Amino acid sequence: MEHNVLKQENKVKGCQSTVFVHATMDENGIVTFQGDSDSQLTKGLVALLIRGLSNCTADEIQRVPPSFIHDAGLAVSLTPSRNNGFVNMLATMKRQALLLAAERAAAAAAAPSSA
């Protein structure tokens, strides 16, 4: 992860470890994430989310239920605090994707019509 995105606004709140995630959106509305952590375990958890959520639209990302952690069997392997941190990572990524989609929609609405 590029050092310039290790900012407070990209920090995941509610994690036992320090975790950063950063989202970008391309011209087609596809979201890509980057992330990093100071812990090997949470580095792997954020990598799992990055792999699963990158190259999706904001709408697709919003439809991922937090319960997927249980459905995938990950919850039984994590302590309650790590489980909570994983859910907070997902929530942060959803929030970032939603913000990018709103910014994109606002920019499109403000752009002069080419008709």
VMD Tcl script that draws the C-alpha trace (Angstrom):
set ca {
  {0.00 0.00 0.00}
  {1.33 3.38 -0.93}
  {2.53 5.36 2.06}
  {0.46 8.44 1.12}
  {-2.83 6.56 1.71}
  {-1.89 5.57 5.27}
  {-4.02 8.46 6.52}
  {-6.39 8.73 9.45}
  {-9.45 8.75 7.17}
  {-8.39 5.34 5.80}
  {-7.88 3.79 9.23}
  {-10.37 1.11 10.24}
  {-11.92 1.94 13.59}
  {-12.61 -0.83 16.07}
  {-9.75 -3.12 15.13}
  {-7.33 -4.62 17.62}
  {-4.54 -3.99 15.11}
  {-3.86 -0.93 12.99}
  {-5.57 -1.46 9.63}
  {-5.84 0.90 6.68}
  {-8.02 0.47 3.59}
  {-8.28 2.80 0.63}
  {-10.75 2.67 -2.26}
  {-10.62 4.11 -5.75}
  {-13.27 4.00 -8.47}
  {-12.63 3.94 -12.20}
  {-14.66 5.64 -14.92}
  {-16.91 2.56 -15.20}
  {-17.84 2.59 -11.51}
  {-15.58 -0.34 -10.60}
  {-14.05 -0.10 -7.13}
  {-10.52 -1.22 -6.31}
  {-9.16 -1.47 -2.78}
  {-5.72 -1.37 -1.20}
  {-5.03 -2.21 2.39}
  {-2.39 -2.89 5.00}
  {-2.03 -3.77 8.66}
  {0.67 -3.98 11.28}
  {-0.37 -7.58 12.09}
  {0.18 -10.60 9.88}
  {-3.24 -12.05 10.70}
  {-5.17 -8.86 9.94}
  {-2.99 -8.33 6.86}
  {-4.38 -11.63 5.63}
  {-7.95 -10.74 6.58}
  {-7.82 -7.40 4.80}
  {-6.23 -9.13 1.78}
  {-9.16 -11.55 1.70}
  {-11.63 -8.66 1.66}
  {-9.61 -6.76 -0.94}
  {-9.57 -9.78 -3.21}
  {-13.29 -10.38 -2.80}
  {-14.50 -6.79 -3.09}
  {-12.15 -5.25 -5.64}
  {-13.43 -5.12 -9.21}
  {-17.02 -4.86 -8.01}
  {-19.42 -1.94 -8.21}
  {-20.44 -0.05 -5.08}
  {-23.90 -1.66 -5.32}
  {-22.40 -5.15 -5.41}
  {-20.21 -4.33 -2.41}
  {-23.20 -3.04 -0.44}
  {-24.98 -6.37 -0.95}
  {-22.27 -8.38 0.84}
  {-23.79 -9.30 4.21}
  {-21.56 -9.23 7.29}
  {-22.85 -12.73 8.02}
  {-20.69 -14.10 5.19}
  {-17.89 -14.46 7.75}
  {-20.00 -17.13 9.47}
  {-21.18 -18.69 6.21}
  {-17.56 -19.05 5.06}
  {-16.54 -20.65 8.36}
  {-14.07 -17.90 9.23}
  {-15.77 -16.88 12.46}
  {-14.88 -20.13 14.24}
  {-11.18 -19.51 13.56}
  {-11.09 -15.95 14.91}
  {-11.22 -14.53 18.40}
  {-14.24 -12.33 19.09}
  {-12.11 -9.18 18.81}
  {-10.64 -10.29 15.45}
  {-14.13 -11.22 14.28}
  {-15.34 -7.73 15.22}
  {-12.35 -6.18 13.47}
  {-13.11 -8.14 10.30}
  {-16.69 -6.87 10.32}
  {-15.37 -3.32 10.87}
  {-13.04 -3.72 7.88}
  {-16.00 -4.75 5.73}
  {-18.08 -1.83 7.02}
  {-15.26 0.63 6.27}
  {-14.86 -0.72 2.75}
  {-18.61 -0.51 2.15}
  {-18.63 3.07 3.42}
  {-15.73 4.06 1.16}
  {-17.38 2.47 -1.89}
  {-20.66 4.23 -1.14}
  {-18.88 7.57 -0.76}
  {-17.09 7.13 -4.09}
  {-20.38 6.23 -5.82}
  {-22.06 9.32 -4.34}
  {-19.17 11.54 -5.47}
  {-19.34 10.01 -8.95}
  {-23.11 10.58 -9.15}
  {-22.74 14.19 -7.96}
  {-20.03 14.86 -10.55}
  {-22.18 13.35 -13.30}
  {-25.17 15.47 -12.25}
  {-23.05 18.62 -12.22}
  {-21.44 17.94 -15.60}
  {-22.88 19.87 -18.54}
  {-25.05 17.80 -20.82}
  {-23.51 16.99 -24.19}
  {-26.92 16.82 -25.89}
}
mol new
graphics top color blue
foreach p $ca { graphics top sphere $p radius 0.5 }
foreach p [lrange $ca 0 end-1] q [lrange $ca 1 end] { graphics top cylinder $p $q radius 0.2 }
display resetview
